[in-house]
Amino acid sequence: MALKLAFIGLSIMMVIVISLIGSRAINKTTQDSGQAKKKKIKLVGYLLLWHLYIFLVSQTGILQSFDFPPRFVLFLILPVFIFTGIFIYKYRNSEWIQAIPSSWLVYYQSFRIFIETLFVFSVAQGILHTNVTIEGYNYDLVFAFTAPIIGLLVYRFKFLSERAIIRWNYLGLIVIASIIFLFTSSIYLPEIYGSDIALMPIEFTTYPYIIVAGFLMPSAVFMHVLSIVQLKNRLA
């Protein structure tokens, strides 16, 4: 139960952080206080509705299968990735993107330290295989620790330029892509790791663990892409 509460607690914390980031952008670009309030309510509402969707889908049991094609990709990851692409492309030149402090988008990625820590505890509970953690081939924990470091080097000590952040964001996306490969290959290509059976326990497709695929990981992708678009427009 403690592990489940930890995943839910991390999810709640990131909803609050995203809401604060969005509120900052709204406050800086919306003069009318009434309109600003409506936009904030809409932002939080959409986040909560997505979490409700994740919960309801998980309760149907449709995700608890490793039949191909992967259902957690079709019902969770793919819709969020499509939304990210369409949303950021549509608003790529919007004023609100530039209103977000660039450092916030960098420091946001620090939350992945907590995810990867929970992954280690999940192995002990039989929820994950070591392959997809720092004990195996997942080095996201290492990348996550670079978030506060590169944030300080660029925004506090001015040791690096913001162009370094763009390259760092691309690296972060590559790391996430490698993690997605780790998860999917552990399920559908276990022979790569010398096994005849799927190495991913089916329990990880249940709630609240599925929040990682449905919200936490996609939010990291969203912030990486948002940061790239923001900085490219600013430095163009």
MDAnalysis code that builds the backbone (N, CA, C; Angstrom):
import MDAnalysis as mda
import numpy as np

u = mda.Universe.empty(708, n_residues=236, atom_resindex=np.repeat(np.arange(236), 3), trajectory=True)
u.add_TopologyAttr("name", ["N", "CA", "C"] * 236)
u.add_TopologyAttr("resid", np.arange(1, 237))
u.add_TopologyAttr("resname", ["MET", "ALA", "LEU", "LYS", "LEU", "ALA", "PHE", "ILE", "GLY", "LEU", "SER", "ILE", "MET", "MET", "VAL", "ILE", "VAL", "ILE", "SER", "LEU", "ILE", "GLY", "SER", "ARG", "ALA", "ILE", "ASN", "LYS", "THR", "THR", "GLN", "ASP", "SER", "GLY", "GLN", "ALA", "LYS", "LYS", "LYS", "LYS", "ILE", "LYS", "LEU", "VAL", "GLY", "TYR", "LEU", "LEU", "LEU", "TRP", "HIS", "LEU", "TYR", "ILE", "PHE", "LEU", "VAL", "SER", "GLN", "THR", "GLY", "ILE", "LEU", "GLN", "SER", "PHE", "ASP", "PHE", "PRO", "PRO", "ARG", "PHE", "VAL", "LEU", "PHE", "LEU", "ILE", "LEU", "PRO", "VAL", "PHE", "ILE", "PHE", "THR", "GLY", "ILE", "PHE", "ILE", "TYR", "LYS", "TYR", "ARG", "ASN", "SER", "GLU", "TRP", "ILE", "GLN", "ALA", "ILE", "PRO", "SER", "SER", "TRP", "LEU", "VAL", "TYR", "TYR", "GLN", "SER", "PHE", "ARG", "ILE", "PHE", "ILE", "GLU", "THR", "LEU", "PHE", "VAL", "PHE", "SER", "VAL", "ALA", "GLN", "GLY", "ILE", "LEU", "HIS", "THR", "ASN", "VAL", "THR", "ILE", "GLU", "GLY", "TYR", "ASN", "TYR", "ASP", "LEU", "VAL", "PHE", "ALA", "PHE", "THR", "ALA", "PRO", "ILE", "ILE", "GLY", "LEU", "LEU", "VAL", "TYR", "ARG", "PHE", "LYS", "PHE", "LEU", "SER", "GLU", "ARG", "ALA", "ILE", "ILE", "ARG", "TRP", "ASN", "TYR", "LEU", "GLY", "LEU", "ILE", "VAL", "ILE", "ALA", "SER", "ILE", "ILE", "PHE", "LEU", "PHE", "THR", "SER", "SER", "ILE", "TYR", "LEU", "PRO", "GLU", "ILE", "TYR", "GLY", "SER", "ASP", "ILE", "ALA", "LEU", "MET", "PRO", "ILE", "GLU", "PHE", "THR", "THR", "TYR", "PRO", "TYR", "ILE", "ILE", "VAL", "ALA", "GLY", "PHE", "LEU", "MET", "PRO", "SER", "ALA", "VAL", "PHE", "MET", "HIS", "VAL", "LEU", "SER", "ILE", "VAL", "GLN", "LEU", "LYS", "ASN", "ARG", "LEU", "ALA"])
u.atoms.positions = np.array([
    [0.827, -1.204, 0.000],
    [0.000, 0.000, 0.000],
    [0.866, 1.260, 0.000],
    [1.981, 1.226, 0.722],
    [2.859, 2.397, 0.791],
    [3.400, 2.747, -0.592],
    [3.734, 1.722, -1.391],
    [4.266, 1.965, -2.727],
    [3.197, 2.602, -3.610],
    [1.978, 2.107, -3.511],
    [0.878, 2.681, -4.298],
    [0.648, 4.141, -3.920],
    [0.662, 4.414, -2.638],
    [0.458, 5.786, -2.169],
    [1.588, 6.702, -2.647],
    [2.795, 6.149, -2.746],
    [3.933, 6.946, -3.211],
    [3.749, 7.351, -4.672],
    [3.284, 6.425, -5.506],
    [3.034, 6.752, -6.907],
    [1.914, 7.784, -7.032],
    [0.858, 7.610, -6.251],
    [-0.257, 8.563, -6.284],
    [0.202, 9.920, -5.768],
    [0.982, 9.923, -4.695],
    [1.475, 11.167, -4.116],
    [2.359, 11.926, -5.088],
    [3.246, 11.211, -5.810],
    [4.118, 11.852, -6.798],
    [3.282, 12.442, -7.927],
    [2.247, 11.720, -8.319],
    [1.368, 12.206, -9.379],
    [0.653, 13.483, -8.958],
    [0.153, 13.516, -7.741],
    [-0.522, 14.713, -7.225],
    [0.446, 15.890, -7.187],
    [1.662, 15.618, -6.739],
    [2.666, 16.674, -6.661],
    [2.953, 17.262, -8.036],
    [3.030, 16.412, -9.063],
    [3.341, 16.917, -10.396],
    [2.154, 17.645, -11.021],
    [0.938, 17.257, -10.654],
    [-0.239, 18.012, -11.102],
    [-0.174, 19.426, -10.528],
    [0.218, 19.527, -9.269],
    [0.348, 20.844, -8.628],
    [1.439, 21.666, -9.304],
    [2.575, 21.040, -9.586],
    [3.691, 21.750, -10.234],
    [3.284, 22.247, -11.618],
    [2.636, 21.393, -12.410],
    [2.185, 21.797, -13.744],
    [1.177, 22.927, -13.644],
    [0.298, 22.855, -12.646],
    [-0.695, 23.910, -12.439],
    [-0.020, 25.230, -12.102],
    [1.040, 25.175, -11.318],
    [1.777, 26.395, -10.967],
    [2.482, 26.987, -12.184],
    [3.058, 26.111, -13.008],
    [3.716, 26.578, -14.235],
    [2.684, 27.229, -15.158],
    [1.542, 26.559, -15.316],
    [0.489, 27.105, -16.156],
    [-0.067, 28.404, -15.614],
    [-0.220, 28.485, -14.306],
    [-0.740, 29.707, -13.680],
    [0.199, 30.875, -13.900],
    [1.497, 30.607, -13.848],
    [2.479, 31.661, -14.101],
    [2.312, 32.212, -15.523],
    [2.166, 31.302, -16.493],
    [2.005, 31.716, -17.879],
    [0.708, 32.491, -18.077],
    [-0.351, 32.037, -17.423],
    [-1.649, 32.707, -17.544],
    [-1.604, 34.093, -16.918],
    [-1.023, 34.195, -15.747],
    [-0.947, 35.490, -15.053],
    [-0.158, 36.520, -15.854],
    [0.887, 36.047, -16.542],
    [1.755, 36.957, -17.281],
    [1.156, 37.404, -18.617],
    [0.192, 36.651, -19.128],
    [-0.310, 36.946, -20.474],
    [-1.802, 37.250, -20.532],
    [-2.489, 37.204, -19.387],
    [-3.925, 37.484, -19.359],
    [-4.191, 38.658, -18.424],
    [-4.673, 39.736, -18.966],
    [-4.898, 40.953, -18.181],
    [-6.159, 40.863, -17.336],
    [-7.203, 40.295, -17.906],
    [-8.480, 40.194, -17.203],
    [-8.418, 39.089, -16.145],
    [-8.647, 39.457, -14.876],
    [-8.541, 38.487, -13.778],
    [-9.588, 37.394, -13.880],
    [-10.769, 37.749, -14.376],
    [-11.824, 36.757, -14.547],
    [-11.459, 35.708, -15.566],
    [-10.909, 36.153, -16.699],
    [-10.469, 35.230, -17.740],
    [-9.314, 34.362, -17.253],
    [-8.423, 34.983, -16.494],
    [-7.282, 34.237, -15.958],
    [-7.757, 33.111, -15.042],
    [-8.741, 33.416, -14.207],
    [-9.274, 32.404, -13.289],
    [-9.909, 31.261, -14.052],
    [-10.664, 31.591, -15.101],
    [-11.312, 30.558, -15.904],
    [-10.278, 29.648, -16.564],
    [-9.206, 30.250, -17.071],
    [-8.158, 29.463, -17.718],
    [-7.468, 28.525, -16.730],
    [-7.256, 29.005, -15.515],
    [-6.614, 28.173, -14.489],
    [-7.511, 26.996, -14.104],
    [-8.801, 27.282, -13.961],
    [-9.756, 26.225, -13.626],
    [-9.801, 25.189, -14.748],
    [-9.769, 25.678, -15.993],
    [-9.794, 24.777, -17.146],
    [-8.541, 23.901, -17.174],
    [-7.388, 24.501, -16.875],
    [-6.130, 23.753, -16.854],
    [-6.179, 22.624, -15.835],
    [-6.550, 22.962, -14.611],
    [-6.626, 21.946, -13.553],
    [-7.688, 20.907, -13.896],
    [-8.800, 21.371, -14.460],
    [-9.874, 20.455, -14.833],
    [-9.434, 19.431, -15.851],
    [-8.695, 19.873, -16.863],
    [-8.210, 18.942, -17.884],
    [-7.231, 17.922, -17.290],
    [-6.374, 18.381, -16.405],
    [-5.423, 17.467, -15.762],
    [-6.156, 16.408, -14.950],
    [-7.169, 16.840, -14.197],
    [-7.930, 15.903, -13.367],
    [-8.756, 14.943, -14.222],
    [-9.305, 15.455, -15.331],
    [-10.078, 14.590, -16.224],
    [-9.196, 13.506, -16.838],
    [-7.953, 13.865, -17.179],
    [-7.042, 12.860, -17.735],
    [-6.726, 11.792, -16.699],
    [-6.544, 12.209, -15.455],
    [-6.283, 11.233, -14.392],
    [-7.504, 10.348, -14.161],
    [-8.672, 10.930, -14.280],
    [-9.896, 10.132, -14.144],
    [-9.966, 9.117, -15.277],
    [-9.594, 9.535, -16.473],
    [-9.572, 8.621, -17.620],
    [-8.610, 7.462, -17.374],
    [-7.407, 7.780, -16.888],
    [-6.422, 6.733, -16.603],
    [-6.989, 5.729, -15.601],
    [-7.618, 6.255, -14.553],
    [-8.181, 5.393, -13.514],
    [-9.283, 4.505, -14.085],
    [-10.200, 5.097, -14.845],
    [-11.332, 4.338, -15.372],
    [-10.879, 3.278, -16.367],
    [-9.933, 3.626, -17.226],
    [-9.422, 2.645, -18.184],
    [-8.744, 1.489, -17.459],
    [-7.989, 1.814, -16.414],
    [-7.297, 0.765, -15.659],
    [-8.288, -0.170, -14.976],
    [-9.436, 0.358, -14.581],
    [-10.423, -0.449, -13.879],
    [-11.162, -1.422, -14.797],
    [-11.154, -1.146, -16.097],
    [-11.826, -2.047, -17.029],
    [-11.055, -3.349, -17.219],
    [-9.758, -3.320, -16.893],
    [-8.923, -4.501, -17.079],
    [-8.369, -4.638, -18.484],
    [-8.705, -3.693, -19.364],
    [-8.272, -3.785, -20.755],
    [-6.759, -3.649, -20.904],
    [-6.126, -2.975, -19.936],
    [-4.678, -2.788, -20.008],
    [-3.904, -3.995, -19.492],
    [-4.586, -4.882, -18.788],
    [-3.914, -6.002, -18.143],
    [-3.735, -7.183, -19.104],
    [-3.066, -6.891, -20.181],
    [-2.778, -7.904, -21.185],
    [-1.543, -7.472, -21.958],
    [-0.716, -8.437, -22.299],
    [0.469, -8.141, -23.093],
    [0.285, -8.560, -24.543],
    [-0.976, -8.734, -24.955],
    [-1.240, -9.038, -26.352],
    [-0.757, -7.881, -27.212],
    [-0.320, -8.203, -28.428],
    [0.155, -7.172, -29.342],
    [-1.003, -6.688, -30.210],
    [-1.113, -5.372, -30.484],
    [-0.214, -4.289, -30.076],
    [-0.396, -3.924, -28.607],
    [0.634, -3.338, -27.988],
    [0.581, -3.023, -26.560],
    [-0.561, -2.052, -26.229],
    [-1.439, -2.468, -25.353],
    [-2.630, -1.671, -25.055],
    [-2.306, -0.406, -24.272],
    [-1.294, -0.464, -23.401],
    [-0.965, 0.739, -22.637],
    [-0.419, 1.834, -23.546],
    [0.159, 1.418, -24.678],
    [0.619, 2.405, -25.657],
    [-0.571, 3.003, -26.395],
    [-1.490, 2.161, -26.834],
    [-2.638, 2.620, -27.612],
    [-3.577, 3.515, -26.804],
    [-3.816, 3.142, -25.546],
    [-4.818, 3.851, -24.748],
    [-4.247, 4.985, -23.889],
    [-2.935, 4.987, -23.658],
    [-2.356, 5.996, -22.771],
    [-1.252, 6.818, -23.434],
    [-0.185, 6.163, -23.837],
    [0.981, 6.889, -24.335],
    [0.703, 7.589, -25.658],
    [0.149, 6.876, -26.624],
    [-0.078, 7.448, -27.946],
    [-0.981, 8.683, -27.915],
    [-2.123, 8.652, -27.202],
    [-2.976, 9.847, -27.165],
    [-2.262, 11.075, -26.595],
    [-1.445, 10.872, -25.554],
    [-0.750, 12.011, -24.954],
    [0.334, 12.537, -25.883],
    [1.022, 11.655, -26.574],
    [2.054, 12.090, -27.510],
    [1.433, 12.871, -28.674],
    [0.294, 12.407, -29.162],
    [-0.399, 13.123, -30.234],
    [-0.836, 14.493, -29.739],
    [-1.378, 14.542, -28.515],
    [-1.788, 15.825, -27.935],
    [-0.596, 16.768, -27.810],
    [0.530, 16.249, -27.331],
    [1.732, 17.074, -27.162],
    [2.163, 17.688, -28.483],
    [2.200, 16.876, -29.537],
    [2.619, 17.369, -30.835],
    [1.690, 18.437, -31.381],
    [0.389, 18.170, -31.330],
    [-0.593, 19.110, -31.873],
    [-0.631, 20.396, -31.047],
    [-0.667, 20.241, -29.720],
    [-0.802, 21.396, -28.826],
    [0.388, 22.347, -28.938],
    [1.594, 21.793, -28.862],
    [2.774, 22.658, -28.895],
    [2.984, 23.245, -30.284],
    [2.666, 22.484, -31.332],
    [2.788, 23.050, -32.685],
    [1.807, 24.207, -32.874],
    [0.595, 24.039, -32.368],
    [-0.434, 25.077, -32.515],
    [-0.048, 26.357, -31.782],
    [0.546, 26.210, -30.611],
    [0.852, 27.381, -29.785],
    [2.336, 27.722, -29.748],
    [3.095, 27.226, -30.724],
    [4.553, 27.375, -30.692],
    [5.014, 28.832, -30.669],
    [4.211, 29.717, -31.222],
    [4.596, 31.131, -31.252],
    [3.811, 31.974, -30.252],
    [3.120, 31.320, -29.335],
    [2.282, 32.038, -28.372],
    [3.113, 32.729, -27.300],
    [2.587, 33.821, -26.825],
    [3.284, 34.617, -25.813],
    [3.449, 33.867, -24.502],
    [2.465, 33.019, -24.174],
    [2.498, 32.355, -22.872],
    [3.686, 31.402, -22.728],
    [4.165, 30.859, -23.846],
    [5.320, 29.951, -23.779],
    [6.553, 30.698, -23.281],
    [6.740, 31.923, -23.785],
    [7.886, 32.715, -23.369],
    [7.718, 33.263, -21.955],
    [6.484, 33.263, -21.437],
    [6.235, 33.777, -20.092],
    [6.658, 32.795, -19.004],
    [6.893, 31.551, -19.393],
    [7.332, 30.539, -18.422],
    [8.839, 30.661, -18.220],
    [9.307, 30.790, -16.990],
    [10.759, 30.832, -16.763],
    [11.426, 29.573, -17.315],
    [12.426, 29.754, -18.136],
    [13.096, 28.617, -18.773],
    [13.670, 27.644, -17.750],
    [14.132, 28.184, -16.636],
    [14.730, 27.330, -15.608],
    [13.704, 26.372, -15.014],
    [12.442, 26.791, -14.949],
    [11.403, 25.925, -14.393],
    [11.253, 24.651, -15.223],
    [11.341, 24.801, -16.541],
    [11.183, 23.647, -17.426],
    [12.352, 22.676, -17.291],
    [13.500, 23.202, -16.913],
    [14.666, 22.344, -16.681],
    [14.539, 21.635, -15.337],
    [14.300, 22.405, -14.290],
    [14.204, 21.817, -12.955],
    [13.049, 20.828, -12.833],
    [12.035, 20.989, -13.680],
    [10.891, 20.069, -13.655],
    [11.342, 18.623, -13.807],
    [12.354, 18.403, -14.649],
    [12.800, 17.034, -14.931],
    [13.420, 16.343, -13.713],
    [13.657, 17.089, -12.645],
    [14.215, 16.491, -11.429],
    [13.267, 15.474, -10.808],
    [11.984, 15.577, -11.124],
    [11.015, 14.650, -10.523],
    [11.289, 13.210, -10.939],
    [12.033, 13.036, -12.022],
    [12.349, 11.683, -12.479],
    [13.252, 10.940, -11.495],
    [13.914, 11.676, -10.617],
    [14.690, 11.039, -9.544],
    [13.750, 10.209, -8.675],
    [12.592, 10.771, -8.380],
    [11.621, 10.086, -7.529],
    [11.005, 8.883, -8.243],
    [10.730, 9.042, -9.547],
    [10.180, 7.913, -10.306],
    [11.139, 6.732, -10.276],
    [12.397, 7.006, -10.592],
    [13.372, 5.918, -10.677],
    [13.634, 5.297, -9.305],
    [13.529, 6.098, -8.267],
    [13.663, 5.558, -6.912],
    [12.504, 4.619, -6.606],
    [11.305, 5.026, -7.004],
    [10.129, 4.175, -6.809],
    [10.236, 2.894, -7.637],
    [10.887, 2.990, -8.794],
    [11.095, 1.796, -9.615],
    [11.924, 0.757, -8.860],
    [12.947, 1.212, -8.156],
    [13.798, 0.293, -7.394],
    [12.979, -0.407, -6.313],
    [12.150, 0.353, -5.614],
    [11.282, -0.242, -4.606],
    [10.251, -1.181, -5.243],
    [9.849, -0.871, -6.485],
    [8.877, -1.706, -7.182],
    [9.447, -3.083, -7.489],
    [10.751, -3.159, -7.739],
    [11.397, -4.445, -7.976],
    [11.282, -5.315, -6.737],
    [11.505, -4.713, -5.577],
    [11.420, -5.458, -4.319],
    [10.009, -5.986, -4.075],
    [9.010, -5.280, -4.618],
    [7.618, -5.690, -4.445],
    [7.140, -6.612, -5.568],
    [8.017, -6.914, -6.502],
    [7.635, -7.783, -7.614],
    [6.794, -7.099, -8.659],
    [6.818, -5.765, -8.686],
    [6.018, -5.005, -9.641],
    [6.794, -4.752, -10.935],
    [8.118, -4.706, -10.853],
    [8.971, -4.459, -12.010],
    [10.131, -5.447, -12.043],
    [10.710, -5.608, -13.217],
    [11.932, -6.392, -13.373],
    [13.114, -5.438, -13.292],
    [14.245, -5.927, -12.834],
    [15.431, -5.077, -12.678],
    [15.908, -4.468, -13.996],
    [15.553, -5.103, -15.117],
    [15.967, -4.589, -16.425],
    [15.632, -3.119, -16.622],
    [14.449, -2.708, -16.127],
    [13.953, -1.359, -16.415],
    [14.258, -0.380, -15.286],
    [15.220, -0.717, -14.442],
    [15.624, 0.171, -13.357],
    [17.118, 0.462, -13.475],
    [17.611, 1.273, -12.565],
    [19.034, 1.601, -12.534],
    [19.875, 0.352, -12.279],
    [19.261, -0.687, -11.709],
    [19.965, -1.948, -11.475],
    [20.166, -2.721, -12.769],
    [19.426, -2.317, -13.812],
    [19.547, -2.972, -15.106],
    [20.104, -2.036, -16.151],
    [19.227, -1.636, -17.102],
    [19.683, -0.832, -18.229],
    [19.029, 0.548, -18.297],
    [18.331, 0.929, -17.262],
    [17.653, 2.228, -17.236],
    [18.536, 3.251, -16.521],
    [19.052, 4.219, -17.293],
    [19.950, 5.213, -16.720],
    [19.272, 6.580, -16.569],
    [17.949, 6.552, -16.514],
    [17.219, 7.808, -16.371],
    [17.525, 8.484, -15.039],
    [17.838, 7.707, -14.025],
    [18.181, 8.285, -12.724],
    [19.413, 9.174, -12.849],
    [20.378, 8.739, -13.648],
    [21.594, 9.534, -13.874],
    [21.222, 10.838, -14.576],
    [20.389, 10.735, -15.614],
    [19.980, 11.938, -16.335],
    [19.205, 12.889, -15.424],
    [18.317, 12.335, -14.606],
    [17.496, 13.178, -13.730],
    [18.350, 14.017, -12.796],
    [19.459, 13.471, -12.337],
    [20.346, 14.226, -11.439],
    [21.051, 15.367, -12.178],
    [21.083, 15.302, -13.513],
    [21.724, 16.393, -14.251],
    [20.810, 17.619, -14.347],
    [19.503, 17.437, -14.095],
    [18.562, 18.563, -14.230],
    [18.923, 19.731, -13.312],
    [19.055, 19.506, -12.004],
    [19.428, 20.638, -11.151],
    [20.841, 21.142, -11.435],
    [21.726, 20.240, -11.862],
    [23.111, 20.642, -12.136],
    [23.183, 21.574, -13.336],
    [22.558, 21.166, -14.442],
    [22.628, 22.005, -15.646],
    [21.810, 23.276, -15.456],
    [20.744, 23.195, -14.645],
    [19.969, 24.389, -14.346],
    [20.812, 25.436, -13.635],
    [21.602, 24.979, -12.676],
    [22.474, 25.897, -11.938],
    [23.593, 26.440, -12.824],
    [24.172, 25.566, -13.656],
    [25.272, 25.987, -14.520],
    [24.834, 27.042, -15.532],
    [23.586, 26.935, -15.992],
    [23.099, 27.882, -17.003],
    [22.488, 29.121, -16.373],
    [21.603, 28.932, -15.388],
    [20.800, 30.057, -14.900],
    [21.331, 30.715, -13.620],
    [22.143, 30.017, -12.873],
    [22.680, 30.621, -11.652],
    [24.108, 31.102, -11.870],
    [24.971, 30.218, -12.387],
    [26.391, 30.560, -12.522],
    [26.758, 31.087, -13.911],
    [25.811, 30.988, -14.870],
    [26.052, 31.484, -16.233],
    [27.291, 30.846, -16.863],
    [27.568, 29.617, -16.483],
    [28.742, 28.920, -17.005],
    [28.485, 28.379, -18.410],
    [27.220, 28.051, -18.692],
    [26.823, 27.558, -20.008],
    [25.743, 28.456, -20.586],
    [25.609, 28.442, -21.907],
    [24.556, 29.228, -22.558],
    [23.276, 28.398, -22.612],
    [22.182, 29.077, -22.954],
    [20.903, 28.366, -23.042],
    [20.879, 27.370, -24.191],
    [21.778, 27.518, -25.146],
    [21.837, 26.536, -26.233],
    [22.199, 25.149, -25.698],
    [22.911, 25.115, -24.593],
    [23.245, 23.837, -23.967],
    [21.979, 23.145, -23.462],
    [20.988, 23.943, -23.061],
    [19.723, 23.389, -22.589],
    [18.993, 22.681, -23.728],
    [19.068, 23.245, -24.924],
    [18.410, 22.612, -26.074],
    [18.999, 21.226, -26.313],
    [20.317, 21.132, -26.309],
    [20.968, 19.829, -26.518],
    [20.646, 18.878, -25.379],
    [20.600, 19.409, -24.173],
    [20.264, 18.588, -22.995],
    [18.842, 18.052, -23.104],
    [17.914, 18.858, -23.609],
    [16.536, 18.406, -23.798],
    [16.456, 17.259, -24.796],
    [17.209, 17.375, -25.884],
    [17.215, 16.289, -26.867],
    [17.772, 15.002, -26.241],
    [18.800, 15.141, -25.421],
    [19.345, 13.986, -24.723],
    [18.295, 13.363, -23.826],
    [17.532, 14.206, -23.139],
    [16.473, 13.704, -22.266],
    [15.428, 12.920, -23.037],
    [15.083, 13.386, -24.226],
    [14.108, 12.667, -25.055],
    [14.671, 11.327, -25.522],
    [15.965, 11.305, -25.819],
    [16.608, 10.048, -26.218],
    [16.583, 9.051, -25.065],
    [16.838, 9.541, -23.862],
    [16.808, 8.673, -22.681],
    [15.409, 8.092, -22.487],
    [14.388, 8.919, -22.636],
    [13.014, 8.441, -22.494],
    [12.692, 7.408, -23.567],
    [13.158, 7.653, -24.803],
    [12.935, 6.690, -25.886],
    [13.586, 5.345, -25.549],
    [14.766, 5.397, -24.939],
    [15.450, 4.158, -24.568],
    [14.688, 3.409, -23.483],
    [14.050, 4.161, -22.585],
    [13.265, 3.536, -21.521],
    [12.029, 2.858, -22.100],
    [11.373, 3.529, -23.040],
    [10.206, 2.932, -23.694],
    [10.615, 1.640, -24.389],
    [11.794, 1.657, -25.033],
    [12.292, 0.437, -25.675],
    [12.549, -0.649, -24.642],
    [13.118, -0.280, -23.501],
    [13.383, -1.254, -22.448],
    [12.105, -1.948, -21.993],
    [11.070, -1.145, -21.748],
    [9.802, -1.704, -21.286],
    [9.179, -2.619, -22.337],
    [9.114, -2.123, -23.571],
    [8.453, -2.914, -24.615],
    [9.254, -4.161, -24.980],
    [10.571, -4.035, -25.036],
    [11.387, -5.205, -25.380],
    [11.383, -6.230, -24.256],
    [11.268, -5.788, -23.016],
    [11.196, -6.721, -21.888],
    [9.911, -7.539, -21.939],
    [8.904, -6.987, -22.620],
    [7.630, -7.688, -22.757],
    [7.601, -8.540, -24.021],
    [7.966, -7.937, -25.160],
    [7.772, -8.586, -26.450],
    [9.032, -9.217, -27.038],
    [10.202, -8.836, -26.534],
    [11.447, -9.428, -27.019],
    [12.335, -9.858, -25.850],
    [11.805, -10.659, -24.936],
    [12.580, -11.040, -23.742],
    [13.817, -11.860, -24.072],
    [13.839, -12.458, -25.275],
    [15.001, -13.264, -25.651],
    [16.269, -12.417, -25.746],
    [16.092, -11.103, -25.937],
    [17.249, -10.205, -25.950],
    [17.994, -10.289, -24.629],
    [17.239, -10.526, -23.569],
    [17.811, -10.563, -22.220],
    [17.954, -11.995, -21.701],
    [17.872, -12.956, -22.635],
    [18.087, -14.345, -22.269],
    [16.923, -15.013, -21.580],
    [15.713, -14.548, -21.848],
    [14.532, -15.138, -21.221],
    [13.551, -15.620, -22.284],
    [12.782, -16.643, -21.925],
    [11.771, -17.176, -22.840],
    [10.387, -16.597, -22.554],
    [10.251, -15.868, -21.463],
    [8.956, -15.303, -21.082],
    [9.091, -13.795, -20.850],
    [7.976, -13.097, -20.907],
    [7.972, -11.651, -20.679],
    [8.545, -11.335, -19.311],
    [9.408, -10.334, -19.249],
    [10.078, -9.978, -18.005],
    [9.335, -8.896, -17.214],
    [8.219, -8.422, -17.762],
    [7.461, -7.366, -17.101],
    [6.262, -7.959, -16.373],
    [6.203, -7.871, -15.052],
    [5.039, -8.360, -14.318],
    [3.775, -7.627, -14.760],
    [2.689, -8.347, -14.912],
    [1.434, -7.757, -15.366],
    [0.898, -6.736, -14.367],
    [1.360, -6.797, -13.120],
    [0.887, -5.867, -12.081],
    [1.194, -4.414, -12.427],
    [2.234, -4.195, -13.237],
    [2.594, -2.820, -13.549],
    [1.589, -2.164, -14.487],
    [0.684, -2.951, -15.058],
    [-0.363, -2.386, -15.925],
    [-1.614, -2.036, -15.123],
    [-1.536, -2.158, -13.803],
    [-2.677, -1.827, -12.959],
    [-2.486, -0.443, -12.333],
    [-3.557, 0.075, -11.768],
    [-3.503, 1.380, -11.118],
    [-2.940, 1.214, -9.702],
    [-2.074, 2.127, -9.226],
    [-1.677, 3.406, -9.819],
    [-0.388, 3.361, -10.635],
    [0.200, 2.151, -10.784],
    [1.493, 2.076, -11.471],
    [1.408, 2.561, -12.921],
    [0.240, 2.401, -13.522],
    [0.063, 2.795, -14.919],
    [0.115, 4.310, -15.085],
    [0.070, 5.041, -13.979],
    [0.193, 6.504, -14.039],
    [1.528, 6.898, -14.660],
    [2.534, 6.065, -14.486],
    [3.858, 6.373, -15.054],
    [3.759, 6.496, -16.575],
    [3.133, 5.502, -17.204],
    [3.002, 5.518, -18.665],
    [1.965, 6.520, -19.140],
    [0.930, 6.747, -18.321],
    [-0.160, 7.603, -18.752],
    [0.002, 9.082, -18.448],
    [0.853, 9.403, -17.463],
    [0.971, 10.806, -17.083],
    [2.395, 11.266, -16.789],
    [3.096, 10.573, -15.918],
    [4.401, 11.054, -15.470],
    [5.422, 11.100, -16.597],
    [5.581, 10.000, -17.320],
    [6.530, 9.985, -18.428],
    [6.124, 10.953, -19.545],
    [4.845, 10.954, -19.967],
    [4.445, 11.923, -20.998],
    [4.633, 13.375, -20.576],
    [4.480, 13.656, -19.278],
    [4.673, 15.034, -18.827],
    [6.133, 15.453, -18.982],
    [7.048, 14.510, -18.794],
    [8.471, 14.803, -18.994],
    [8.738, 15.106, -20.458],
    [8.130, 14.333, -21.355],
    [8.276, 14.574, -22.792],
    [7.710, 15.944, -23.148],
    [6.533, 16.266, -22.620],
    [5.878, 17.549, -22.901],
    [6.790, 18.709, -22.503],
    [7.373, 18.640, -21.305],
    [8.220, 19.730, -20.828],
    [9.520, 19.843, -21.628],
    [10.063, 18.714, -22.062],
    [11.256, 18.749, -22.912],
    [10.947, 19.465, -24.227],
    [9.853, 19.067, -24.863],
    [9.482, 19.657, -26.149],
    [9.143, 21.130, -25.977],
    [8.419, 21.466, -24.909],
    [8.065, 22.855, -24.644],
    [9.315, 23.709, -24.466],
    [10.291, 23.188, -23.746],
    [11.541, 23.907, -23.515],
    [12.301, 24.119, -24.821],
    [12.336, 23.096, -25.672],
    [13.029, 23.215, -26.960],
    [12.386, 24.299, -27.815],
    [11.062, 24.270, -27.910],
    [10.337, 25.263, -28.713],
    [10.561, 26.661, -28.146],
    [10.470, 26.796, -26.836],
    [10.654, 28.105, -26.194],
    [12.025, 28.686, -26.501],
    [13.066, 27.883, -26.307],
    [14.422, 28.383, -26.469],
    [14.783, 28.614, -27.943],
    [14.302, 27.756, -28.823],
    [14.589, 27.958, -30.243],
    [13.965, 29.251, -30.746],
    [12.755, 29.543, -30.304],
    [12.116, 30.802, -30.698],
    [12.838, 32.001, -30.107],
    [13.295, 31.865, -28.880],
    [13.967, 32.965, -28.206],
    [15.342, 33.246, -28.797],
    [16.040, 32.175, -29.156],
    [17.412, 32.323, -29.632],
    [17.527, 32.460, -31.141],
    [16.391, 32.361, -31.817],
    [16.407, 32.440, -33.294],
    [16.900, 33.812, -33.763],
])
